[in-house]
Each structure stands twice: as structure tokens, then as C-alpha cells.
């Protein structure tokens, strides 16, 4: 290995650091997290992976029913719910697991709906026969 490195290694023409500073205002926790999309239920909750996240009324809307939201599980296991880029809810930590694909929904769909729609589930209990 040393002989190979002596023969083929070269010094960098422009030695500089490879990292860049984090821009101000960037939420690193949100950036480094598992991301899911969900629809808020009529009871103002999001159900994902066996947990239910309650969404309180906010300054923008009294109810988020039927709204498409972004649900994130941070690397510490906690959950956050975002609507149009603003955090609207959070949930305590759960165990981190690899995101799983759940089975297709069994509801009948309109003709225009895609038959390949999947429901994503995170932190779902492991399958045991």
C-alpha cells in the first residue's frame, strides 16, 4: 500500500477545506430526518406508523382537516408536522426504525386515481407471522 501511494499520490493543486458553513436559519434537524407526506384527518390528527399526532388549532387555521402536511421523524426519534413550511405540531420520541411500505389501501378508488398509491409507515411494529 505504501509503495502504491508513493507512486500514484499527488499533492492537491488548490488545498482547501471541503466543508461549507451552514447557512443561517437552516434547520439541520429538519434537513437530516425521515420525511413523509400525509393527509390530516377530520379529527385534526395525523396517523402514521401506528402513532397519532394531534394538531392543535393554529394562528393561520382553526382546523387542518384534509390538508396535505409534511411529517418528519428526526434522528432523535421525535416527530414534527409542517404545513406550508411552518411547524404546526410535534410528538414525543418513538423508536427509530427503517421506514416501511405498508400494504395498499383497500378503499375503492375513483377512476382517475393511481392504483400504485402506497401508504408509508414509519416506526411500524415488525411483522410477525
C-alpha positions in Angstrom: 0.0 0.0 0.0 2.8 2.4 0.9 4.6 1.7 -2.4 1.3 2.3 -4.3 0.7 5.6 -2.5 4.3 6.8 -3.2 3.9 6.0 -6.9 0.4 7.4 -7.6 -0.3 10.1 -4.9 -0.1 13.8 -5.9 -0.4 16.9 -3.8 -3.6 19.0 -4.3 -3.2 21.9 -6.6 -5.6 24.1 -4.5 -5.6 22.8 -0.9 -8.9 24.0 0.7 -11.5 22.7 3.1 -14.2 20.6 1.7 -16.9 21.7 4.1 -19.1 24.8 3.9 -20.6 26.7 6.8 -24.3 26.1 7.5 -26.4 29.0 6.2 -28.2 31.0 8.8 -31.7 29.9 9.5 -31.3 26.4 8.2 -32.9 23.8 10.4 -30.3 20.9 10.4 -32.7 18.6 12.4 -35.3 19.0 9.7 -32.8 18.5 6.9 -31.5 15.3 8.5 -34.7 13.4 9.1 -37.2 10.9 7.6 -39.8 12.7 5.5 -43.4 11.6 4.9 -46.5 13.2 3.4 -49.9 12.7 5.0 -53.4 14.0 4.9 -54.9 15.4 8.1 -58.0 13.5 9.2 -61.4 15.1 10.0 -60.5 14.9 13.7 -57.4 17.1 13.2 -54.9 14.3 13.6 -52.3 12.6 11.5 -51.9 8.9 11.8 -48.6 7.4 10.6 -46.8 4.3 11.5 -49.0 3.4 14.5 -48.8 6.8 16.2 -51.4 9.6 16.2 -50.2 13.2 16.2 -52.8 15.7 17.4 -52.7 19.0 15.5 -53.8 22.0 17.7 -55.6 24.9 16.1 -53.1 27.5 14.8 -53.0 31.2 14.1 -53.5 30.6 10.4 -56.2 27.9 10.5 -58.6 26.7 13.2 -58.6 23.2 11.6 -56.2 21.5 9.3 -58.7 18.7 8.3 -58.0 17.3 4.8 -54.8 19.4 4.5 -51.7 17.7 3.0 -48.8 18.0 5.5 -45.2 17.0 5.7 -44.4 14.7 8.7 -40.8 14.4 9.7 -39.2 12.0 12.2 -36.0 13.5 13.5 -32.9 11.4 14.2 -33.6 11.6 18.0 -37.0 9.9 17.3 -39.3 12.9 17.8 -41.9 13.9 15.2 -42.8 17.2 13.7 -45.6 18.2 11.4 -45.2 21.0 8.9 -47.9 22.8 6.8 -46.6 25.0 4.0 -43.1 25.2 5.7 -44.4 26.1 9.1 -44.3 23.7 12.1 -47.8 23.1 13.3 -47.4 20.1 15.7 -44.9 17.9 17.3 -44.9 14.5 19.1 -42.6 12.8 21.6 -39.9 10.4 20.6 -40.6 6.9 19.4 -38.1 4.2 18.4 -36.3 4.9 15.1 -36.9 2.1 12.6 -36.3 1.8 8.9 -39.2 3.3 7.0 -41.5 0.6 5.7 -44.0 0.5 2.9 -47.4 -0.6 4.1 -49.9 -2.6 2.0 -52.0 -0.7 -0.5 -55.2 0.8 0.8 -58.3 -1.4 0.3 -60.7 1.5 -0.4 -62.3 1.7 -3.8 -60.7 4.5 -5.8 -62.0 6.9 -8.4 -61.1 6.0 -12.0 -58.5 8.8 -12.1 -56.7 7.6 -9.0 -53.4 5.7 -9.5 -53.6 2.0 -8.4 -50.0 2.3 -7.4 -50.5 4.7 -4.5 -48.8 3.5 -1.3 -49.2 4.4 2.3 -45.9 4.9 4.0 -45.5 3.8 7.6 -42.6 4.7 9.9 -41.8 3.0 13.2 -44.3 0.3 12.4 -44.1 -2.8 14.6 -42.1 -5.6 13.0 -44.2 -8.2 11.1 -44.5 -11.5 13.0 -46.4 -14.4 11.4 
